[in-house]
């Protein structure tokens, strides 16, 4: 099989396409024929040597969508459509940047859909993080206001889609006016240009702070996001687009505004129930929801995909196809 292999941290040239032996699953594992996989900042961290617990050489990739090839324990039938994510994929064992990936059965989620594989490949980690952050991290309720800091990221766009479906008023940020239309397209009510002082804009726009805030940029913007939140509101730290995720010499009493709650969400496949995944895909098929799909690349252009992500030029989720597929983008 063809796979993208990292022999160690490095620049784009570190992403090498190689021929590997197809893994043989043991009981408790599932071999998945990968049809599409998404590109994530986590894999950029792995390539740059910033991720913890990674051993090399390694096939990166924290998610994949495809069909079951072999399942020795019989938990899934061959040909069943599935997604998988997290659980050590691409870090402690080989991940989704390949024609086949072998993962523990507990992190495989089945579904049935006629959506094209590029669209399906955009969903797993994006939906899991957005859904988990809004539910476990923030416990959002209809009628509340939500700030998404890093709104044009794939998770930010997915969170906006889910939040609007739940009846929230959504405020989202972007660093460039060129991406305002993308946020409007997924239903964002108020788009703010992130000049580093979003809190002031939020209070001016809403006449007060938001009920909940999803921090996807990282620790550099977290203090301002906390100030954009109302008393007794909640901020969930769930992303690090800035590649910064720690707060040096953290002193909670000085760092946290009075009465503001700070939570975090990392998540795993078990945080995305199968019925939530199926319901979302059904809503997309029916036109009730949308997948913020960006560019689609063949595996031969994996370096181009990483370049777009690293330069923050993506306008949606970046997806790679390990094999040629007959498909046409949905209009």
C-alpha positions as CSV (number, residue, x, y, z in Angstrom):
1,X,0.0,0.0,0.0
2,X,1.0,3.6,-0.4
3,X,1.4,5.7,2.7
4,X,2.9,9.0,3.8
5,X,5.8,8.4,6.2
6,X,7.6,10.8,8.5
7,X,11.1,9.5,9.4
8,X,11.4,12.4,11.8
9,X,10.4,16.0,12.3
10,X,11.1,18.4,9.4
11,X,9.8,20.7,6.7
12,X,7.5,19.7,3.9
13,X,10.1,17.4,2.3
14,X,9.8,15.2,5.4
15,X,6.5,14.0,4.1
16,X,7.6,11.0,2.0
17,X,5.3,8.6,0.0
18,X,6.4,5.1,0.4
19,X,5.2,1.5,-0.2
20,X,4.4,-0.3,3.0
21,X,3.0,-3.8,3.8
22,X,-0.7,-3.7,4.5
23,X,-1.2,-4.2,8.3
24,X,-2.7,-7.4,9.5
25,X,-5.4,-6.8,12.1
26,X,-5.6,-8.9,15.3
27,X,-8.8,-9.6,17.2
28,X,-9.9,-6.2,18.7
29,X,-8.7,-4.3,15.6
30,X,-10.2,-3.2,12.4
31,X,-8.4,-2.8,9.0
32,X,-9.9,0.1,7.1
33,X,-9.5,0.7,3.4
34,X,-9.1,4.5,3.6
35,X,-11.2,6.4,1.0
36,X,-10.4,9.9,2.3
37,X,-8.6,11.6,5.2
38,X,-8.7,15.1,6.6
39,X,-5.7,17.3,7.3
40,X,-5.3,18.7,10.8
41,X,-3.1,21.1,12.8
42,X,-2.2,18.1,15.0
43,X,-0.3,16.6,12.1
44,X,1.5,19.8,11.5
45,X,2.6,19.7,15.1
46,X,3.8,16.1,14.6
47,X,5.7,17.1,11.5
48,X,7.3,20.1,13.2
49,X,8.3,17.9,16.2
50,X,6.0,19.8,18.6
51,X,3.7,16.8,19.4
52,X,4.3,14.8,22.5
53,X,4.5,11.0,22.6
54,X,5.3,10.5,18.9
55,X,7.7,7.8,17.8
56,X,9.3,7.7,14.3
57,X,9.1,6.5,11.6
58,X,5.4,7.1,11.6
59,X,2.5,7.3,9.2
60,X,0.7,10.5,10.5
61,X,-3.0,11.2,10.4
62,X,-5.4,11.4,13.4
63,X,-8.5,10.5,11.3
64,X,-9.8,8.6,8.3
65,X,-13.0,7.6,6.5
66,X,-13.4,4.5,4.5
67,X,-14.8,0.9,4.5
68,X,-14.0,-2.1,6.7
69,X,-11.6,-4.4,4.9
70,X,-11.0,-7.0,7.7
71,X,-12.4,-7.3,11.2
72,X,-11.2,-10.5,12.9
73,X,-13.6,-10.2,15.8
74,X,-16.7,-9.7,13.7
75,X,-17.7,-6.4,15.2
76,X,-18.1,-4.9,11.8
77,X,-18.9,-6.5,8.4
78,X,-16.5,-6.1,5.5
79,X,-17.7,-3.2,3.3
80,X,-19.3,-1.3,6.2
81,X,-18.7,2.5,5.9
82,X,-16.8,3.8,9.0
83,X,-14.8,6.7,10.3
84,X,-12.1,6.6,12.9
85,X,-10.1,9.2,14.8
86,X,-7.7,9.9,17.7
87,X,-6.8,7.2,20.2
88,X,-3.1,7.5,19.3
89,X,-3.5,7.5,15.5
90,X,-0.5,9.0,13.8
91,X,1.4,9.3,17.0
92,X,1.8,6.0,18.9
93,X,0.7,3.9,16.0
94,X,0.3,4.5,12.2
95,X,-2.5,6.7,11.2
96,X,-4.7,7.7,8.3
97,X,-2.3,9.1,5.7
98,X,-2.4,5.8,3.9
99,X,-4.4,3.4,1.7
100,X,-5.1,1.3,4.7
101,X,-5.1,1.9,8.5
102,X,-5.4,-0.5,11.3
103,X,-7.1,0.8,14.5
104,X,-8.7,-0.5,17.7
105,X,-12.3,-1.5,17.2
106,X,-13.4,0.8,20.0
107,X,-12.5,3.9,18.0
108,X,-14.4,2.9,14.8
109,X,-17.8,4.5,14.2
110,X,-20.2,3.0,11.5
111,X,-22.5,5.0,9.3
112,X,-24.4,4.7,6.0
113,X,-24.3,7.5,3.5
114,X,-24.4,8.3,-0.2
115,X,-22.4,11.5,0.2
116,X,-19.2,11.6,-1.8
117,X,-16.0,10.5,-0.1
118,X,-14.3,13.9,0.0
119,X,-17.2,15.3,2.0
120,X,-17.2,12.2,4.3
121,X,-13.5,12.5,4.7
122,X,-13.9,16.1,6.0
123,X,-16.2,15.1,8.8
124,X,-14.7,12.8,11.5
125,X,-12.3,14.9,13.6
126,X,-14.0,18.2,12.7
127,X,-17.4,17.0,13.9
128,X,-16.1,15.2,17.0
129,X,-14.2,18.3,18.2
130,X,-17.0,20.7,17.4
131,X,-19.7,18.5,18.9
132,X,-17.7,17.6,22.0
133,X,-16.6,21.2,22.7
134,X,-20.2,22.5,22.4
135,X,-21.7,19.7,24.6
136,X,-19.0,18.5,27.1
137,X,-17.0,21.7,27.1
138,X,-19.6,24.4,27.0
139,X,-23.1,22.7,27.5
140,X,-24.6,25.3,25.1
141,X,-28.3,25.9,25.2
142,X,-30.8,27.4,22.7
143,X,-31.0,31.1,22.9
144,X,-27.4,31.6,24.1
145,X,-24.7,33.6,22.4
146,X,-21.5,31.9,21.3
147,X,-18.2,33.3,20.3
148,X,-16.0,31.2,18.1
149,X,-12.4,32.4,18.2
150,X,-10.8,31.0,15.0
151,X,-14.1,30.8,13.2
152,X,-12.7,30.0,9.7
153,X,-10.9,26.9,10.9
154,X,-12.6,23.7,9.9
155,X,-13.7,23.1,13.6
156,X,-14.8,26.6,13.9
157,X,-17.0,26.3,10.7
158,X,-18.4,23.0,11.9
159,X,-19.1,24.5,15.4
160,X,-21.0,27.3,13.7
161,X,-23.2,24.9,11.8
162,X,-24.0,22.9,14.9
163,X,-24.6,25.9,17.1
164,X,-27.0,27.5,14.6
165,X,-28.9,24.2,14.4
166,X,-29.2,24.4,18.2
167,X,-30.7,27.9,18.1
168,X,-27.7,29.9,19.2
169,X,-26.6,33.4,18.1
170,X,-23.1,32.9,16.8
171,X,-20.3,35.4,16.7
172,X,-17.1,34.3,14.9
173,X,-13.7,35.8,14.2
174,X,-11.4,35.9,11.2
175,X,-8.2,37.6,10.7
176,X,-9.0,38.7,7.1
177,X,-12.0,40.2,5.4
178,X,-11.6,37.8,2.5
179,X,-13.1,35.0,4.7
180,X,-16.2,36.9,5.9
181,X,-18.4,35.4,3.2
182,X,-17.3,31.9,4.3
183,X,-18.6,32.6,7.8
184,X,-21.8,34.1,6.5
185,X,-22.4,31.1,4.4
186,X,-22.6,28.8,7.4
187,X,-25.0,31.1,9.2
188,X,-22.7,33.2,11.5
189,X,-24.7,36.1,12.8
190,X,-21.8,38.5,13.6
191,X,-18.4,38.4,12.0
192,X,-15.5,40.1,13.7
193,X,-12.1,40.9,12.3
194,X,-9.6,39.6,14.9
195,X,-7.3,42.5,15.6
196,X,-6.2,41.1,18.9
197,X,-8.9,42.9,20.9
198,X,-12.1,40.9,20.1
199,X,-13.5,41.5,23.6
200,X,-14.1,45.1,22.9
201,X,-15.8,44.3,19.7
202,X,-18.0,41.6,21.3
203,X,-19.2,44.0,24.0
204,X,-19.8,46.8,21.4
205,X,-21.7,44.4,19.1
206,X,-23.9,42.6,21.7
207,X,-24.0,45.2,24.5
208,X,-22.3,42.7,26.8
209,X,-20.3,39.5,26.8
210,X,-21.2,36.2,25.2
211,X,-22.7,33.3,27.2
212,X,-20.1,30.9,25.8
213,X,-16.8,31.1,23.9
214,X,-14.9,28.4,22.0
215,X,-11.2,29.2,21.9
216,X,-9.5,27.6,18.9
217,X,-6.6,30.0,18.3
218,X,-4.6,29.1,21.5
219,X,-3.2,30.7,24.6
220,X,-2.1,34.0,22.9
221,X,-5.8,35.0,22.5
222,X,-7.3,33.2,25.5
223,X,-7.1,36.2,27.9
224,X,-9.0,38.4,25.5
225,X,-11.5,35.6,24.8
226,X,-12.1,35.4,28.6
227,X,-12.8,39.1,28.7
228,X,-15.3,38.7,25.9
229,X,-17.4,36.4,28.1
230,X,-20.1,37.6,30.5
231,X,-20.1,37.0,34.2
232,X,-20.8,33.3,34.9
233,X,-20.2,32.5,31.2
234,X,-17.9,29.6,30.0
235,X,-14.9,29.5,27.8
236,X,-13.7,26.2,26.3
237,X,-10.1,25.8,25.1
238,X,-10.2,23.3,22.3
239,X,-7.7,24.4,19.7
240,X,-4.3,25.8,19.1
241,X,-4.1,27.3,15.6
242,X,-1.3,29.5,16.9
243,X,0.8,26.4,17.8
244,X,0.8,27.7,21.4
245,X,-1.1,25.8,24.1
246,X,0.5,26.4,27.4
247,X,0.4,29.4,29.8
248,X,3.7,30.0,31.5
249,X,3.5,30.6,35.3
250,X,-0.3,30.3,35.3
251,X,-1.8,32.0,38.4
252,X,-5.6,31.4,38.2
253,X,-6.7,34.3,40.4
254,X,-4.7,36.8,38.4
255,X,-5.4,35.2,35.0
256,X,-9.1,34.5,35.1
257,X,-11.6,37.4,35.2
258,X,-13.9,37.2,38.1
259,X,-16.9,34.8,37.6
260,X,-15.7,33.4,34.3
261,X,-15.4,29.6,34.0
262,X,-12.6,28.0,31.9
263,X,-12.9,24.5,30.6
264,X,-11.0,22.4,27.9
265,X,-11.9,19.7,25.4
266,X,-9.6,17.2,23.7
267,X,-11.9,14.4,23.0
268,X,-11.8,11.0,21.4
269,X,-13.9,8.8,19.1
270,X,-16.0,7.7,22.0
271,X,-17.2,11.3,22.4
272,X,-19.0,11.1,19.0
273,X,-22.1,8.9,19.3
274,X,-22.9,6.9,16.1
275,X,-26.4,8.4,16.0
276,X,-25.0,11.9,16.1
277,X,-22.6,11.2,13.2
278,X,-25.4,9.5,11.3
279,X,-27.9,12.3,12.0
280,X,-25.4,15.0,10.9
281,X,-24.7,13.1,7.6
282,X,-28.4,12.7,7.0
283,X,-28.9,16.4,7.6
284,X,-26.1,17.2,5.1
285,X,-27.7,14.9,2.5
286,X,-31.1,16.6,3.1
287,X,-29.6,20.1,2.8
288,X,-30.3,20.9,6.5
289,X,-26.6,21.2,7.3
290,X,-23.4,21.7,5.4
291,X,-19.8,20.4,5.5
292,X,-17.2,23.2,5.2
293,X,-15.2,21.2,2.7
294,X,-12.1,23.1,1.4
295,X,-9.6,21.8,-1.2
296,X,-9.3,18.2,-2.1
297,X,-5.9,16.8,-3.0
298,X,-4.6,13.4,-4.3
299,X,-2.1,11.8,-1.9
300,X,0.7,12.7,-4.4
301,X,0.1,16.4,-3.3
302,X,0.3,15.8,0.4
303,X,3.0,18.5,0.7
304,X,0.8,21.0,-1.1
305,X,-2.0,20.2,1.4
306,X,0.3,20.8,4.3
307,X,1.6,24.0,2.8
308,X,-2.0,25.4,2.5
309,X,-2.7,24.5,6.1
310,X,0.6,25.9,7.4
311,X,0.1,29.2,5.6
312,X,-3.5,29.4,6.8
313,X,-4.8,29.6,3.3
314,X,-7.6,27.0,3.7
315,X,-11.2,28.1,3.4
316,X,-12.6,24.9,4.8
317,X,-11.5,21.4,5.7
318,X,-8.6,20.1,3.6
319,X,-9.1,16.5,2.5
320,X,-6.7,14.0,0.8
321,X,-7.7,11.0,-1.3
322,X,-5.2,8.0,-1.1
323,X,-6.7,6.5,-4.3
324,X,-8.2,8.1,-7.4
325,X,-12.0,8.4,-7.0
326,X,-14.7,9.2,-9.6
327,X,-16.4,12.2,-8.1
328,X,-17.5,15.7,-8.9
329,X,-17.8,18.5,-6.3
330,X,-21.3,19.3,-5.2
331,X,-22.5,22.6,-6.6
